[in-house]
Amino acid sequence: MSKVIRIAVVPAAGLGTRILPATKVLPKELLPIVDRPIIQYGVTEAVASGIKQIVLVISPDNTLTAAHFAPKPELEAVLEARGKTGMLSIVNELSRMAEVKTVHQIQPLGLGHAVLAAKLEVGNEPFAVVLPDDVIDSDPPILRRMIETFNKCSGPILLVERVPTETIHQYGIIEPSYAQDGVIEVRDLIEKPSPDQAPSNLAIVGRYIFTPDVFTALEQTDKDASGEIQLTDGLRRLLGKRPLYACELTGIRHDAGTKIGFLKASIHFALKDPALAQALRDYLRTLD
């Protein structure tokens, strides 16, 4: 089994219910943060971490998400004719940044089910999973650091973040054991525990490095009460057969799949844009 991580699976077949009605027609991952859609931040992070192939897991009626990363000759011709070389370069880069493939998740039956949908495209090699809702600003890219940790441990890596007590019930939570060089070994993980039952405040957030045996674990995982295959339940099954590790987040994460997270991400990245930062700061001061 190769240890090179060259594939990232990007689950994007959810209904976007947390941010309706904006997502009634437009896929959530295409909502723009400043001048690019949510999903582009995750794909750019993956490419900057050495990923060569992106597998989008989308619903059958979604043609727009893959189209964002495909060539658009009509637009390119107009930009070239008008001498807008800067914009043309940006548009061209989208179709050149990685090989983008799509697979369909027929029904939104949980994150574990979405990862399983990519099994044939991934094959028998380790791979990354990038949840586009979690927009992360980290230098170097956090996924690159996770890949480096994977190369040390040769086992699945979960990204974790310390969360406030009042939000623990929203996440899968790990029970950690600290190893050498800051690597965290996962003793156990629990899906959405109450704060008094949680073994820590280290929440699993939207980046993973998996070995291909995760597919077998997910196939053997029972559906939960809502009929979904939860990724955390599959990982707990996998933990019974091999060690799992965690990498603690450095950087800033925004859950852009929520209204407040989307707004915070938009402000965060606008303030990093020299063309927008001062005007936005001036405007925000008028709201005090």
C-alpha positions as CSV (number, residue, x, y, z in Angstrom):
1,M,0.0,0.0,0.0
2,S,1.4,3.4,-1.0
3,K,2.0,5.9,1.7
4,V,1.8,8.9,-0.7
5,I,-1.5,10.8,-0.2
6,R,-2.6,11.9,-3.7
7,I,-6.4,11.8,-3.4
8,A,-8.8,14.0,-1.4
9,V,-12.4,13.1,-1.1
10,V,-14.7,16.1,-0.7
11,P,-18.2,15.2,0.5
12,A,-20.6,17.8,-0.8
13,A,-24.0,16.0,-1.1
14,G,-25.7,17.5,2.0
15,L,-28.9,19.4,1.8
16,G,-27.5,22.6,3.4
17,T,-30.4,22.8,5.9
18,R,-28.5,24.9,8.4
19,I,-28.3,27.8,5.9
20,L,-31.7,27.7,4.2
21,P,-33.2,29.3,2.1
22,A,-29.9,30.3,0.4
23,T,-29.3,26.6,-0.3
24,K,-32.7,25.7,-1.7
25,V,-31.4,25.8,-5.2
26,L,-27.7,26.7,-5.0
27,P,-25.5,24.0,-3.4
28,K,-24.1,25.2,-0.1
29,E,-20.5,24.6,-1.1
30,L,-20.9,27.2,-3.9
31,L,-21.9,30.1,-1.6
32,P,-19.2,32.7,-2.0
33,I,-16.8,33.8,0.7
34,V,-15.5,37.1,-0.7
35,D,-14.8,36.1,-4.3
36,R,-14.7,32.3,-4.3
37,P,-17.0,29.6,-3.2
38,I,-16.7,27.7,0.1
39,I,-15.5,24.5,-1.6
40,Q,-12.6,26.2,-3.3
41,Y,-10.9,27.0,0.0
42,G,-10.8,23.3,0.9
43,V,-9.7,22.2,-2.6
44,T,-6.9,24.9,-2.6
45,E,-5.7,23.6,0.8
46,A,-5.6,20.1,-0.5
47,V,-3.6,21.0,-3.6
48,A,-1.2,23.1,-1.5
49,S,-0.7,20.0,0.6
50,G,0.4,17.9,-2.4
51,I,-3.0,16.4,-3.4
52,K,-3.3,15.6,-7.2
53,Q,-6.8,14.3,-7.5
54,I,-10.1,15.5,-6.0
55,V,-13.1,13.3,-5.7
56,L,-16.3,15.3,-5.2
57,V,-19.1,13.4,-3.6
58,I,-22.3,15.1,-4.8
59,S,-26.0,14.5,-5.3
60,P,-27.1,13.3,-8.7
61,D,-28.9,16.6,-9.6
62,N,-25.9,18.8,-8.8
63,T,-24.0,19.7,-11.9
64,L,-22.8,23.1,-10.7
65,T,-20.1,22.1,-8.2
66,A,-18.0,20.1,-10.7
67,A,-18.6,22.8,-13.4
68,H,-16.8,25.3,-11.1
69,F,-13.5,23.4,-11.6
70,A,-14.0,22.7,-15.3
71,P,-12.9,24.8,-18.3
72,K,-15.4,27.4,-19.6
73,P,-14.3,28.3,-23.1
74,E,-16.9,31.0,-23.7
75,L,-15.9,33.0,-20.6
76,E,-12.2,32.5,-21.3
77,A,-12.6,33.8,-24.8
78,V,-14.4,36.9,-23.6
79,L,-11.8,37.6,-21.0
80,E,-9.0,37.1,-23.5
81,A,-10.7,39.4,-26.1
82,R,-11.1,42.1,-23.5
83,G,-7.5,41.8,-22.3
84,K,-8.4,40.8,-18.8
85,T,-5.4,38.6,-18.4
86,G,-5.5,38.6,-14.6
87,M,-9.0,37.3,-14.5
88,L,-8.3,34.9,-17.3
89,S,-5.4,33.4,-15.3
90,I,-7.6,33.0,-12.2
91,V,-10.3,31.2,-14.2
92,N,-7.8,29.0,-16.0
93,E,-6.1,28.0,-12.8
94,L,-9.4,26.4,-11.5
95,S,-9.4,23.8,-14.2
96,R,-5.6,23.1,-13.9
97,M,-5.2,22.9,-10.1
98,A,-6.1,19.2,-9.8
99,E,-7.8,16.3,-11.6
100,V,-11.4,16.6,-10.4
101,K,-13.8,13.6,-10.5
102,T,-17.3,13.2,-9.3
103,V,-19.3,10.3,-7.7
104,H,-22.9,10.4,-6.6
105,Q,-24.3,9.9,-3.2
106,I,-27.9,9.0,-4.1
107,Q,-29.3,9.9,-0.7
108,P,-27.8,12.0,2.1
109,L,-27.4,9.1,4.5
110,G,-24.6,10.5,6.7
111,L,-20.9,11.4,6.4
112,G,-19.8,7.7,6.7
113,H,-22.1,6.9,3.7
114,A,-20.6,9.8,1.7
115,V,-17.1,8.5,2.3
116,L,-18.1,5.0,1.2
117,A,-19.5,6.4,-2.0
118,A,-15.9,7.2,-3.1
119,K,-14.5,3.7,-2.5
120,L,-14.2,2.7,-6.2
121,E,-12.4,6.0,-7.1
122,V,-10.0,5.8,-4.1
123,G,-9.1,2.1,-4.4
124,N,-6.5,0.5,-2.2
125,E,-4.5,3.6,-1.1
126,P,-4.5,6.1,1.8
127,F,-6.5,9.3,1.1
128,A,-7.6,12.5,2.7
129,V,-11.1,13.7,3.4
130,V,-11.9,17.4,3.3
131,L,-15.2,18.7,4.6
132,P,-15.8,21.9,2.7
133,D,-17.9,23.5,5.5
134,D,-14.8,23.8,7.7
135,V,-12.9,26.6,6.1
136,I,-9.5,26.7,7.7
137,D,-6.8,29.4,7.6
138,S,-3.5,27.8,8.5
139,D,0.0,28.4,7.4
140,P,1.4,25.9,6.5
141,P,-1.9,24.2,5.4
142,I,-3.2,22.0,8.2
143,L,-3.7,19.1,5.8
144,R,0.0,19.1,4.9
145,R,0.9,18.8,8.6
146,M,-1.6,15.9,8.9
147,I,0.1,14.2,6.0
148,E,3.5,14.6,7.7
149,T,2.0,13.1,10.9
150,F,0.6,10.2,8.8
151,N,4.1,9.5,7.4
152,K,5.4,9.2,10.9
153,C,2.6,7.0,12.3
154,S,1.4,5.1,9.2
155,G,-2.2,5.2,10.6
156,P,-5.4,7.2,10.2
157,I,-5.1,10.8,11.4
158,L,-8.0,12.9,12.6
159,L,-8.0,16.7,13.0
160,V,-9.2,17.9,16.4
161,E,-9.9,21.2,17.9
162,R,-10.5,22.3,21.5
163,V,-14.1,23.5,21.7
164,P,-16.1,25.2,24.5
165,T,-18.0,23.0,26.9
166,E,-21.3,24.3,25.7
167,T,-20.7,23.0,22.1
168,I,-19.2,19.6,22.9
169,H,-22.6,17.9,22.2
170,Q,-22.3,19.1,18.5
171,Y,-19.2,17.0,17.8
172,G,-17.5,13.7,17.8
173,I,-15.1,13.8,20.8
174,I,-11.9,11.8,21.3
175,E,-10.3,10.4,24.4
176,P,-6.6,11.4,23.9
177,S,-3.4,9.8,25.0
178,Y,-0.3,12.0,24.3
179,A,2.6,10.3,22.5
180,Q,6.1,11.6,21.5
181,D,6.5,14.6,19.3
182,G,3.1,16.0,20.1
183,V,1.2,13.2,18.3
184,I,-2.1,12.3,20.0
185,E,-3.1,8.7,20.1
186,V,-6.9,8.2,20.2
187,R,-8.0,5.8,23.0
188,D,-11.7,6.2,22.2
189,L,-14.2,8.5,20.4
190,I,-17.8,9.3,21.1
191,E,-20.4,10.8,18.8
192,K,-22.0,14.0,20.2
193,P,-21.7,13.2,24.0
194,S,-23.1,15.5,26.7
195,P,-20.4,17.6,28.3
196,D,-20.5,15.4,31.5
197,Q,-19.9,12.2,29.5
198,A,-17.3,13.6,27.1
199,P,-13.7,12.3,27.7
200,S,-12.2,15.6,26.6
201,N,-13.0,18.9,24.8
202,L,-11.1,17.7,21.7
203,A,-13.6,17.7,18.9
204,I,-13.1,16.0,15.5
205,V,-13.3,18.6,12.8
206,G,-13.3,18.6,9.0
207,R,-10.0,17.0,7.9
208,Y,-9.0,13.3,7.9
209,I,-6.3,11.1,6.6
210,F,-7.6,7.5,6.1
211,T,-6.2,4.1,5.2
212,P,-8.4,2.1,2.8
213,D,-9.5,-0.3,5.6
214,V,-11.8,2.5,6.7
215,F,-14.1,1.4,3.9
216,T,-14.5,-2.1,5.4
217,A,-15.2,-0.6,8.9
218,L,-17.9,1.7,7.4
219,E,-19.5,-1.2,5.5
220,Q,-19.7,-3.1,8.8
221,T,-21.2,-0.1,10.7
222,D,-24.9,-0.2,11.5
223,K,-27.1,2.8,10.7
224,D,-28.0,5.0,13.6
225,A,-31.6,5.8,14.7
226,S,-32.0,8.3,11.8
227,G,-30.9,5.8,9.2
228,E,-27.5,7.3,8.7
229,I,-24.0,5.8,8.7
230,Q,-22.0,8.0,11.1
231,L,-18.3,8.4,10.3
232,T,-17.5,8.5,14.1
233,D,-19.2,5.1,14.6
234,G,-17.1,3.6,11.7
235,L,-13.9,5.0,13.2
236,R,-14.7,3.5,16.5
237,R,-15.0,0.1,14.8
238,L,-11.7,0.7,13.0
239,L,-10.1,1.6,16.3
240,G,-10.8,-1.9,17.5
241,K,-8.4,-3.2,14.8
242,R,-5.7,-0.5,14.5
243,P,-4.4,2.6,16.2
244,L,-5.9,6.0,15.3
245,Y,-4.1,9.3,15.8
246,A,-5.0,12.9,16.0
247,C,-3.5,16.2,15.0
248,E,-4.5,19.3,16.9
249,L,-5.6,22.3,14.8
250,T,-3.3,25.3,14.5
251,G,-4.9,28.2,12.7
252,I,-8.5,29.4,12.5
253,R,-11.5,27.3,11.5
254,H,-14.9,28.7,10.5
255,D,-17.9,26.4,10.1
256,A,-19.2,28.1,6.9
257,G,-22.2,25.7,6.9
258,T,-23.8,27.8,9.6
259,K,-25.1,31.4,9.1
260,I,-22.8,32.9,11.8
261,G,-19.8,30.8,10.6
262,F,-20.4,31.9,7.0
263,L,-20.5,35.6,8.1
264,K,-17.4,35.2,10.2
265,A,-15.5,33.5,7.4
266,S,-16.5,36.2,5.0
267,I,-15.2,38.9,7.3
268,H,-12.0,37.0,8.2
269,F,-10.9,36.6,4.5
270,A,-12.1,40.0,3.5
271,L,-9.9,41.6,6.2
272,K,-6.9,39.6,4.7
273,D,-7.5,41.1,1.2
274,P,-5.5,44.3,0.8
275,A,-8.1,45.6,-1.7
276,L,-10.9,45.2,0.8
277,A,-9.5,45.4,4.3
278,Q,-9.4,49.1,5.0
279,A,-12.8,49.8,3.5
280,L,-14.4,47.0,5.5
281,R,-12.7,48.1,8.7
282,D,-14.0,51.7,8.1
283,Y,-17.5,50.3,7.6
284,L,-17.4,48.1,10.6
285,R,-16.4,51.1,12.8
286,T,-19.6,52.8,11.8
287,L,-21.6,50.0,13.4
288,D,-20.1,50.5,16.9
